[in-house]
Amino acid sequence: MNPAEIGISVAGAVVDTLNAGVDAGAFASYWAAGFTAQRIWDTSVALEGNTTLRVDVLQSAAVEVVRETRTSWVARVPIDIAVRKQCSETDDDACDVLAKLTGKIWDYMASNLGGPRSLTGYADAVLEFPDAKQNQPPVTILNETLHTHNQFTGIIRLDYRVDAA
């Protein structure tokens, strides 16, 4: 597979893994109504009037390819999961629930029996945990979208490594 195909496959596998968790009730205590994760290419569109919870998965940057040896290479795939819902900045309870759901999604993807969760349909992709030296948090809440669009936006950053030959 080429790097573009790897990126698309990893993003699709993240969607499948999240939806398997929804089906298994992994997020039920945080979001009783459930959600369906979906792949998208752009999260900059404001929800404006749409009160549906959206869990959007996108490849957040180009796939980085690094040659390991003369015959093998590694692809690093940056994936963002955006938890978005129309929500007033004065509704602390609703924002708290969405923030907890964002954290629960990180927990779900990052831990399974002592290691990161294998992706449904793409076990070759391995989650690499953030380097503390880079100061890049795995979960970010974008307060500015609450102020400008009355929209909660939580971002989970996942970096996957795929070994190739």
LUMFIFI-935602 format. One line per field, with one value per residue: residue number from 1; chain; z, x, y of N, C-alpha, C in turn. Coordinates in pm, whole numbers, plus 50000, padded with zeros to 5 digits. Each point is the difference from the previous one (the first is absolute). Layout:
BEGIN
nr	NUM	... .
kette	A	... .
n_Z	Z	... .
n_X	X	... .
n_Y	Y	... .
ca_Z	Z	... .
ca_X	X	... .
ca_Y	Y	... .
c_Z	Z	... .
c_X	X	... .
c_Y	Y	... .
REM end
This chain:
BEGIN
nr	1	2	3	4	5	6	7	8	9	10	11	12	13	14	15	16	17	18	19	20	21	22	23	24	25	26	27	28	29	30	31	32	33	34	35	36	37	38	39	40	41	42	43	44	45	46	47	48	49	50	51	52	53	54	55	56	57	58	59	60	61	62	63	64	65	66	67	68	69	70	71	72	73	74	75	76	77	78	79	80	81	82	83	84	85	86	87	88	89	90	91	92	93	94	95	96	97	98	99	100	101	102	103	104	105	106	107	108	109	110	111	112	113	114	115	116	117	118	119	120	121	122	123	124	125	126	127	128	129	130	131	132	133	134	135	136	137	138	139	140	141	142	143	144	145	146	147	148	149	150	151	152	153	154	155	156	157	158	159	160	161	162	163	164	165 .
kette	A	A	A	A	A	A	A	A	A	A	A	A	A	A	A	A	A	A	A	A	A	A	A	A	A	A	A	A	A	A	A	A	A	A	A	A	A	A	A	A	A	A	A	A	A	A	A	A	A	A	A	A	A	A	A	A	A	A	A	A	A	A	A	A	A	A	A	A	A	A	A	A	A	A	A	A	A	A	A	A	A	A	A	A	A	A	A	A	A	A	A	A	A	A	A	A	A	A	A	A	A	A	A	A	A	A	A	A	A	A	A	A	A	A	A	A	A	A	A	A	A	A	A	A	A	A	A	A	A	A	A	A	A	A	A	A	A	A	A	A	A	A	A	A	A	A	A	A	A	A	A	A	A	A	A	A	A	A	A	A	A	A	A	A	A .
n_Z	50000	49931	50034	49886	49945	50056	49970	49882	49989	50052	49930	49898	50035	50017	49890	49938	50055	49973	49880	50001	50050	49908	49906	50058	49985	49939	49933	50034	50096	49889	49916	50073	49924	50032	49915	49882	50009	49937	49881	50017	49918	50057	50114	49906	49945	50032	50111	50046	50119	49970	50076	49888	50085	49967	49960	49960	49909	50012	49888	50107	49944	49916	49940	50109	49904	50078	49929	50037	49894	49930	50072	50105	50021	50064	50010	50023	50056	49987	50102	49965	50123	49933	50126	49926	50066	49945	50069	50087	49994	50023	49916	50123	50038	49894	50024	50129	49961	49914	50097	50084	49906	49978	50131	50004	49892	50057	50116	49927	49925	50115	50047	49994	50118	50045	49883	49894	49973	49956	49883	49997	49951	50095	50038	49876	50020	50052	50106	49964	50124	50036	49941	50128	49931	49921	50125	49939	50062	50048	50095	49911	50084	49889	50098	49902	49970	50133	49999	49892	50027	50132	49976	50073	50012	50008	50004	49949	50034	49895	50031	49880	50027	49872	50031	49904	49899 .
n_X	50083	49955	50074	49949	50020	50121	50011	49946	50080	50099	49966	49983	50116	50040	49936	50046	50116	49983	49954	50104	50070	49943	50014	50120	49957	50118	49914	49923	50090	50067	49941	49892	49995	50127	50085	50022	50116	50057	50048	50080	49999	49896	50053	50040	49912	49942	49953	50004	49944	50105	49905	50027	50030	50115	50042	50085	50040	50119	50063	50071	50087	50094	49992	50073	50089	50049	50113	49972	49990	50088	49941	50002	49875	49982	49870	50001	49886	49990	49928	49902	49949	49901	49980	49889	49951	49889	50054	49918	50080	49875	49990	50044	49878	49944	50074	49968	49878	50004	50051	49911	49908	50053	50009	49874	49982	50074	49936	49890	50047	50037	49893	50061	49971	50028	49938	50043	49880	49988	50032	49869	50040	50083	50029	50044	49896	50109	49924	50057	50043	49938	50096	50025	50112	49906	49959	49969	49898	49968	49953	49930	49956	49932	50040	50083	49977	50014	50101	50054	49981	50015	50123	49970	50132	50007	50131	49998	50128	49998	50116	49978	50063	50034	50049	50087	49990 .
n_Y	49881	50103	50108	50043	49881	50005	50129	49973	49895	50072	50108	49919	49946	50126	50036	49892	50032	50129	49969	49915	50102	50077	49906	49997	50126	50010	50073	49899	49988	50028	49918	50013	50108	49978	49951	50050	49937	50102	49963	50102	50103	50063	50044	50082	49919	50115	49948	50125	49984	49927	49946	49935	49903	50057	49882	50095	49914	50059	49981	50037	49917	50033	49883	49983	49992	49903	50002	49875	49921	49935	49906	50079	50038	50114	49983	50130	49960	50134	49960	50081	49992	50055	50034	50011	50105	50045	50099	50053	50106	50034	49898	50026	49957	50059	50108	49984	49966	50102	50075	49945	50017	50120	50015	49958	50074	50096	49986	49999	50099	50057	49936	49883	49952	50121	50007	50066	50047	49875	50049	50014	49885	50050	49878	50023	50078	50055	50027	50115	49989	50114	50068	49981	49982	49947	49980	49888	50059	49879	50082	50070	50091	50027	50080	50034	49872	49985	50087	49947	49870	50019	49955	49894	50010	49869	50008	49878	50006	49923	49947	49949	49887	49998	49880	50030	49916 .
ca_Z	50000	50002	50119	49996	50030	50141	50076	49986	50069	50144	50041	49992	50109	50123	49998	50030	50140	50083	49986	50073	50141	50019	49997	50122	50116	50069	50029	50041	50120	49968	49900	49996	49868	49905	49887	49894	49950	49854	49942	49928	49956	50050	50116	50019	49978	50124	50000	49988	50010	50003	50138	50001	50037	49889	50031	49867	49993	49882	49995	50027	49926	49906	50054	49998	49967	50042	49965	50115	49944	49853	49945	50077	50036	50099	49975	50121	49958	50104	49994	50099	50021	50047	50065	49979	50019	50029	50146	50050	50090	50136	50043	50053	50011	49866	49960	50082	49946	49875	50034	50053	49886	49926	50077	49996	49868	50010	50084	49925	49892	50049	50094	49989	50059	50023	49883	49918	49933	49859	49913	49933	49858	49961	50117	49974	50047	50144	50058	50066	50100	49979	50065	50097	49967	49895	50060	49920	50078	49920	50000	50006	49989	49933	50061	49909	49924	50088	49999	49868	49931	50096	49959	50072	49915	50068	49901	50048	49902	50000	49900	49974	49928	49917	49943	49864	49934 .
ca_X	49917	50073	49966	49863	49909	50017	49928	49855	49969	50010	49885	49882	50008	49967	49853	49943	50031	49911	49861	49991	49988	49864	49912	50023	49959	50117	49983	49860	49986	50036	49909	49893	49937	50090	50048	50063	50121	50006	50117	49979	50125	50014	49915	49988	49862	49924	49878	49890	49862	49994	50029	50043	50138	50082	50133	50059	50137	50068	50146	50022	50116	50050	50068	50146	50065	50139	50067	50067	50115	49995	49884	49878	49968	49895	49907	49938	49872	49936	49854	49925	49858	49935	49870	49940	49855	49952	49989	50023	50115	49950	49945	50116	49975	50010	50141	50070	49972	50075	50142	50022	49993	50125	50101	49968	50043	50146	50025	49959	50095	50137	50024	49924	50079	50137	50063	49903	49899	50024	49896	49915	50031	50133	50082	50138	50016	50025	49995	50120	49959	50065	50127	49979	50088	49940	49892	49879	49908	49919	49862	49992	49866	50013	49907	49962	49878	49886	49976	49965	49893	49923	50023	50105	50091	50110	50084	50088	50106	50055	50104	50018	50119	49977	50126	49980	50123 .
ca_Y	50119	50125	50079	50053	49889	49966	50102	49977	49874	50020	50082	49914	49903	50073	50011	49868	49968	50082	49954	49873	50037	50050	49883	49921	50079	50054	50143	50019	50083	50138	50054	49901	49994	49937	50078	49923	50065	50003	50065	50125	50062	50137	50029	50144	50042	50014	49918	50097	49953	49854	49961	49861	49974	49949	49949	50000	49950	50047	50000	50143	50050	49900	49883	50014	49873	49999	49875	49939	49929	50009	49929	50022	50137	50019	50111	50056	50055	50080	49995	50077	49969	50123	49984	50132	50012	50135	50005	50135	50010	50015	49871	49928	49856	49939	50005	49901	49867	49987	49991	49865	49907	50015	49927	49857	49950	49984	49882	49881	49973	49987	49891	49876	49891	50040	50061	50072	49918	49968	50054	49903	49984	50047	49974	50043	50138	50000	50133	50050	50098	50129	50027	50109	50112	50081	50079	49989	49918	49910	50049	50146	50059	50129	50095	50109	49966	50028	50144	50053	49925	49920	49862	49928	49924	49932	49932	49894	49979	49865	49981	49857	49956	49882	49951	49951	49955 .
c_Z	50000	50120	50000	50036	50147	50087	49997	50077	50152	50049	49999	50114	50136	50010	50040	50146	50094	49994	50067	50150	50033	50007	50127	50127	50076	50041	50058	50122	49975	49897	49974	49861	49897	49891	49895	49954	49848	49956	49930	49957	50062	50117	50019	49982	50134	49989	49990	49998	50002	50140	50012	50044	49879	50054	49865	50005	49871	50014	50008	49928	49905	50074	49985	49974	50034	49964	50123	49957	49849	49944	50077	50033	50097	49956	50134	49955	50116	49979	50109	50006	50060	50057	49995	50022	50028	50148	50046	50096	50145	50055	50047	50005	49866	49953	50080	49946	49872	50024	50055	49889	49919	50070	49997	49865	49999	50081	49924	49894	50053	50091	49979	50049	50010	49882	49920	49930	49854	49918	49931	49852	49957	50120	49981	50046	50152	50050	50067	50096	49983	50080	50091	49967	49894	50051	49916	50076	49910	49991	50018	49988	49941	50053	49903	49918	50086	49993	49864	49935	50094	49966	50084	49897	50085	49895	50071	49889	50018	49889	49985	49919	49924	49937	49862	49943	49853 .
c_X	50088	49955	49858	49898	50010	49924	49850	49960	50004	49880	49871	49997	49971	49848	49936	50021	49911	49856	49980	49985	49862	49903	50013	49964	50114	49983	49863	49986	50034	49907	49889	49939	50087	50045	50051	50122	49999	50128	49958	50138	50023	49905	49976	49858	49926	49869	49873	49860	49985	50040	50039	50146	50072	50133	50065	50146	50063	50151	50040	50119	50045	50066	50150	50060	50149	50059	50075	50127	49991	49874	49871	49982	49883	49915	49943	49877	49938	49848	49943	49858	49940	49863	49935	49849	49967	49967	50029	50118	49955	49941	50115	49979	50014	50145	50082	49981	50080	50151	50033	49995	50129	50112	49977	50041	50152	50032	49971	50103	50140	50023	49905	50090	50149	50073	49896	49905	50041	49885	49924	50035	50137	50095	50145	50027	50010	50002	50133	49957	50079	50129	49979	50084	49939	49887	49873	49902	49916	49854	50001	49854	50018	49895	49953	49875	49876	49963	49949	49881	49904	50009	50113	50084	50113	50078	50087	50102	50058	50105	50025	50125	49963	50134	49970	50135	49991 .
c_Y	50125	50085	50056	49892	49959	50101	49979	49874	50015	50082	49916	49898	50066	50016	49866	49963	50080	49950	49864	50027	50054	49883	49917	50077	50064	50146	50032	50091	50146	50062	49899	49984	49931	50095	49904	50080	49993	50069	50128	50053	50137	50022	50149	50051	50003	49922	50084	49937	49849	49954	49852	49991	49942	49954	49974	49957	50050	49984	50146	50061	49889	49884	50022	49862	50013	49864	49950	49927	50015	49938	50025	50148	50001	50117	50044	50077	50079	50003	50090	49946	50127	49966	50138	49995	50145	50006	50142	50001	50017	49870	49910	49849	49929	49997	49898	49859	49977	49991	49861	49896	50006	49924	49850	49939	49981	49873	49870	49963	49970	49881	49884	49887	50036	50062	50076	49903	49976	50056	49888	49997	50049	49988	50045	50143	49998	50143	50032	50110	50130	50011	50122	50122	50092	50089	49999	49910	49909	50044	50150	50042	50140	50098	50107	49965	50015	50147	50049	49931	49927	49852	49941	49925	49945	49921	49896	49977	49860	49991	49851	49976	49874	49963	49941	49955	50024 .
REM end
